Structures are given as C-alpha cells and as structure tokens.
Amino acid sequence: MPIKAPTANALRVRKYRKRQAASNATIPLVQTVAEPLSVLPTASIPESHPVVIEKMLLDYKAWPRRRMFIDQPCPRRLQILQEAFKAMSKKVYPRQSKIQYRPCGLYYTWHYQVYLFLKLQLKQEREALKGPDVFTGVQTLLIPRKKLAEKVAHGGGWGRRVQERIMAHEVLWVTKRIIPQPGRGRHKKVVSLLEDPNTVLAVREYILKAGNSKFLLPILQFDNFGAREELICLYTELNARNLAKAVARYWRLSESEDTDITNRSLNSVAREVEKTISTPTASRWLRKLGFKYKEYRKGIYNDGHEREDVKHYRDNVFLPRMESLKDSFLNWDENLQEIPNFHHLSGEVQPVILVTQDECTFNSNDGKHYIWIHPEYKPLRKKGRGQGLHVSDFVTPIGRLGDGQACTILKCGGDVWWDGDKLLNQVVEKAIPVFEAQFPGCKALFAFDNARNHLKFADDALRVSEMNLEPGGKNAKHMRDTYVIDADYPEGGYVQSMDLPDGRPKGLKIILTERGLWPQDGRRFLAQCSMKSATGKSTKPNPQCLNGGSCCARAVLACQPDFRAQRSQIEQAILNAGHEVIFYPAFHCEINFIEYYWGAAKYYTHENCKYDFESLKRLVPEALAGVPKPLIWKYWAKTQRIMEAYRSKVVYGSKEYENLVNRKYQSHRRVTV
C-alpha cells in the first residue's frame, strides 16, 4: 500500500513544533534570577518561565492575555475560565445552585451568550493542555477568541455587533463578575406629571389632611352680593378617586396667573378647566409614594418590635439574664437525651429548666382557610368563629409540663374570661407542684409574655399610683404595712403602717412626712405632675413620674426601696416558692417557642374541624397531646438561635438573620447547611 505524502497543514505543524522545541532548549525552565520580559525574545518565551507565571498570576485586569500568549495553552488561563464558567452556570441554571432568581428576558440572553462563549473557550483549552494527539502527533491549536464569539453569534442568528458585545461582556464577567443591564424599555419617553414639584406638594398636602379625620377646605361661593369664602368639609377618606379630585382642583386654581384666591376675578374662577387625572393614574401615584392597597383589619395591635424601649429591655435586661443562666440550664440533645453539665455534676449550681407559658383560643368554626372549590358547588359554612375554648399551658424544651397536667382549658365567652387571678391559681396549684414532681432537685425559670394580666399586682401591693395626696378619698386603696430601711434605728429600720388608726389610708403627704421626705420650706408639692394630652386640649398625669424623681410626691415615694421592690402577684408567688421568673420582651413572640407549639396544635384542629362545639372539646386535647416532643425541642432550639442572633446585633428580618436562624435543606440527599 503506497504511503501518502503529508499534507501542507501537517508540514506547517511539524515546522512549528521543531521551532518551539529549539526555543525551549535555549532558555532553562528554572532560573535563579528571572529576566524581564522586555529582554527575552518574544517568540521564544515558554509558559513555564517564572516571569510568565508571575504575569499570569496577576489580577484579572489583564484579561484577555497578550497576543503572544493567546495561541498557547496555559493552566492559569484554564483556571480563570473554570471559575468564570462556574459562576455563570449559577446565574443561567439557578435551580442547581443556591441562587433563587435568574435574569429574565434580554438580560438572560446576554448571560447565556457569555455562558456559551466561556464553554467553547474552556473546551478548547482543555483539549490543548492534553498535548499532541497520540496517533497523529498533532497539537491542537487555540482558535482566536474573535472566531469563537463569531461562532456563538452566528449560531443564534446574530451578526457582528452581537459578536463584539459578547467579547466585551465576557471581559466584564471574567474581571468583575458583572453583566451590564440592557437599556431596552428603560429609555424615558413620557414625562410623568408627578415630577412636577408643585403637583407633588398638592398630593402630599391632600394625604396629610385626609386619612382618618375630616378637614375644612376654603371654597368661593357666589350669590347676588358677590363672592364669599366658606369652609366646607371635603375628602374625608384617603382613596384614589379623592386624590384625583384634589389634583384637578389644584390645577384649576393654579391655571390663573394670580395665585391669590381672594383677588381673582369672577370669570376666571367660574371658568371650568378640563384638566384632571383618572382614578387608575391616582392609584399608581399612591403606589409610587409608598402606599399599599390591602385589607384593613380592625385591631389594637401595633408592631413595636424595633421600638427603642423594647430593644433596650431586650438587649440590656432579657438577653443578659438568659446569658447569665447559660451554665445553669439543663439541656437535651435532639434525641431528648440529657447533656451532662460539669457545673451540675460538681454541685456548684442548681439545675435550671426553662418553663414557658402562654394562652391560646380555639374556636368551633375555625376550619381550613384554603380549600378546593368548584364554581357551581360552593360549600356553605357557619358565620362567625363560633364558641371557643381558652387554653393556658406550660411547655418545657422536652415537651409539655407533666404531659399536660398543668394545662387549663376554659370555655370563654360572655362573662367568663381569662384573667390574672386564674393564672395565679394555675401557677400555684398546678404548675409549681407538677414541676417539682417531674424535675426533683431542679429550679424552674418561668417565662411569661408582657400581657397585662401577667403583670397584675395584688390588691394590697405598694403602688404610688393608687395613693391620694390627703388621707382617705373615694378611690384610695388599703395597702399592706411596709418596712422602711433607716440607719438611725438600732434594728436598721422600722415598720410603717399605711393606714390611720381610724382605718383610713394614709395619703402621700403623711407617708412622706413620717419618712422625713416632705419639703419643709413651705413650697407646694403636687401629687403628680401633669402633661398635655395628644389633642393638646386637656392634661393628664405624667407617667414618667411613676419611675421616680423629685418633681412631685408620687415621684419621690416611687424612688424608695420598698416601693421599687414591689413585684407582681405572679412573680411574688413564684419567688416565694423558690423558683425564678422572667418576662419576654414585648412584640417578640418569635422568642417564645410555645407560639410554634400553638401553630402545630391549630393545624390539627383546622384539618379535623367539624364546625360544632362538642367536636371542638374533643379535638383540642387531642391536638395538644399530638404535638411530638422532638418537634417541641426543635422549636426551642430555633428560639436559641434567634436569641443568639440578637446578641450578635443582627437586625430582625434581614438576610443575615434568616441565614442564622433558619436551617436550610437543599434536598433529601444533601447535607443540611
């Protein structure tokens, strides 16, 4: 069989290889002192030269590389391409990564073009680094970037401009990991009337005056005696239609050169101007100004989660108190096995167990909120929420306290409601005995939210707000005797009675005089300072005086140690039993893990709702007992992560907060991150 002569292309390749081998033999691969690139011959610089490697390790600002290296395979260039291609893959195919959203429309097309361009470069770079072919001995040559970009552009039916844009976008992506936003649809063709500063001022004036209250508007009225100004009530409700009317009226008034309404002629005022906006336009204006059209729910709840006083109590009182008890808490793992604690084993501290309390209401007509409905067969439900059951329960990190023995279920409605006295009886008669029987030798930390009935004082508690300036009075209450600390007495103090011999309560003046705190200079001392109300038409007692001070009688007495040490009736009962108590910060229901427990119980009652009270009385105990203990432990563990996030000064609801608190599961075959 005759041997075929080599082709012209094969001969060129052989000559190129011989020239490269000769150039590599002239320069050693390792040098003690690398020569600068300007000294070395341009065509004879190998990829392994130290100066070349250092040049390749520079930042991405030099991308693409110099022309003399672009046709040679380079490991560093391969690594750069791999990193850029991996980052672009997460943008183009977000379902395979942690990115939630991907670019859309033309912006996605630009990303996909760069993705294909990087893919072609990466493919030929890998083939070139493999070396010459085993059978032919031919080394794969790198195709220029321009040809590859042209291939991507022609594959999608585009031309030279798209090819140049692909190359420019590839450089931006490799160097800065950005693709510029397309300008399609972003060119402003219409000027909005809302950009007129006077119109914006009129809109804001209407919004401030509208809302929940009526306001008076000056209108010119015409009769036989001429024009006169009258005040009429307009725009009592904030809506798009009234906003359109307000803007139209402003334009009619501002059309005349004379802006003074009292000096305008009758003809200019009476002339009607056909200049207004539609109701949909007014709706769009309200959305641009930050308003949202949503369902109004009547209630007294006000989100004060980030209020300054709430944050101060959370950061300076609640979290430090929980942190100080960290070594005393008795902890369990996810299998509900007790974790040994050195402080407990050595007997240094008494084990403390967190016991949280809360109330919840279940109603007989509270079923599923979302169901499948056929247009012709709509189900009928009873109106209203129906009769309800009020549940008060105590939960520990490993389940309900005493498996529900401390729980109280009460039929609510009419004159029967849950109050502070019922909660006190539940704590004293159920919760504390059940805890001591279930956890002998341990101390309980009872945690309550900031509800009013949890902070109720006893009838004979020392409270300056219940005292009058003079003895007796219609609303005066009898208070218990107190012990006043005084170093002048041998015993260190004395017992002070709060009532006169005739049975009348002593007033502030007598109490302060007996303690030597009443001013002797003859100046007038008020019972409590006053402040203006919200309307400014009346006055009310200043609540800041009850925190202590020297401005009035109640402020002076509130500073005394015995009045400051006065506790609520629940707190006093728990402390007397040898346990501790703490109150959650207001508006921080996410810290109380019993709230998640209520959600799991209500899910069961919604799924099995029969819309009658007898079924509700059967379902509620089943729902409460059906919440698994490991799930309650997970709720408790989540609240620990939330408190740790607050200690790290992480803002509630931020992305960092979500990453710290919520555990993310990618799939059932991947490890939790």
ZIGI-V205001 format. One record per backbone hydrogen bond with DSSP energy under -1.0 kcal/mol. NH is the residue of the N-H (numbers start at 1). CO is the residue of the C=O. If there is no record, write none. Layout:
BEGIN
NH;CO
NH;CO
END
This chain:
BEGIN
11;7
12;8
13;9
14;10
15;11
16;12
17;13
18;14
19;15
20;16
21;17
22;18
23;19
24;20
25;21
40;36
53;49
54;50
55;51
56;52
57;53
58;55
62;59
63;60
69;66
72;69
78;74
79;75
80;76
81;77
82;78
83;79
84;80
85;81
86;82
87;83
88;84
89;85
90;86
92;88
93;89
96;93
97;94
107;104
109;105
110;106
111;107
112;108
113;109
114;110
115;111
116;112
117;113
118;114
119;115
120;116
121;117
122;118
123;119
124;120
125;121
126;122
127;123
128;124
129;125
131;128
133;138
137;133
148;144
149;145
150;146
151;147
152;148
153;149
154;150
155;151
157;154
158;153
163;159
164;160
165;161
166;162
167;163
168;164
169;165
170;166
171;167
172;168
173;169
174;170
175;171
176;172
177;173
186;183
195;192
196;193
200;196
201;197
202;198
203;199
204;200
205;201
206;202
207;203
208;204
209;205
210;206
217;232
219;230
221;228
223;226
226;223
228;221
230;219
232;217
234;215
243;239
244;240
245;241
246;242
247;243
248;244
249;245
250;246
251;247
252;248
253;249
254;250
263;260
269;265
270;266
271;267
275;273
282;278
283;279
284;280
285;281
286;282
287;283
288;284
289;285
290;287
291;286
304;302
307;304
311;307
312;308
313;309
314;310
315;311
316;312
317;313
318;313
319;314
321;317
322;318
323;319
324;320
325;321
326;323
329;325
330;352
333;337
336;333
339;331
345;341
346;342
348;343
349;343
352;328
353;443
355;445
356;395
357;447
358;393
360;391
362;389
364;387
365;385
366;363
367;365
389;362
390;410
391;360
392;408
393;358
395;356
396;399
399;396
401;394
403;400
404;401
406;401
407;404
408;392
410;390
412;388
413;416
416;413
423;419
424;420
425;421
426;422
427;423
428;424
429;425
430;426
431;426
432;427
434;430
435;431
436;432
437;433
438;434
439;435
442;439
443;351
445;353
446;580
447;355
448;582
461;458
466;463
467;464
472;505
480;460
482;496
484;494
486;492
489;486
492;489
494;484
496;482
500;504
503;500
506;498
508;468
509;469
511;507
512;508
513;509
514;510
515;511
516;513
517;512
531;540
533;538
540;531
542;529
545;542
546;543
547;544
548;545
549;555
553;526
554;527
556;552
557;553
558;554
560;557
564;560
565;561
569;456
572;568
573;569
574;570
575;571
576;572
577;573
578;575
579;574
580;444
582;446
584;448
588;585
591;588
595;592
597;593
598;594
599;595
600;596
601;597
602;598
603;599
604;600
605;601
606;602
607;603
608;604
616;612
617;613
619;615
620;616
622;618
623;619
624;620
625;621
626;622
632;628
633;629
634;630
635;631
636;632
637;633
638;634
639;635
640;636
641;637
642;638
643;639
644;640
645;641
646;642
647;643
648;644
649;646
650;645
654;651
658;654
659;655
660;656
661;657
662;658
673;664
END
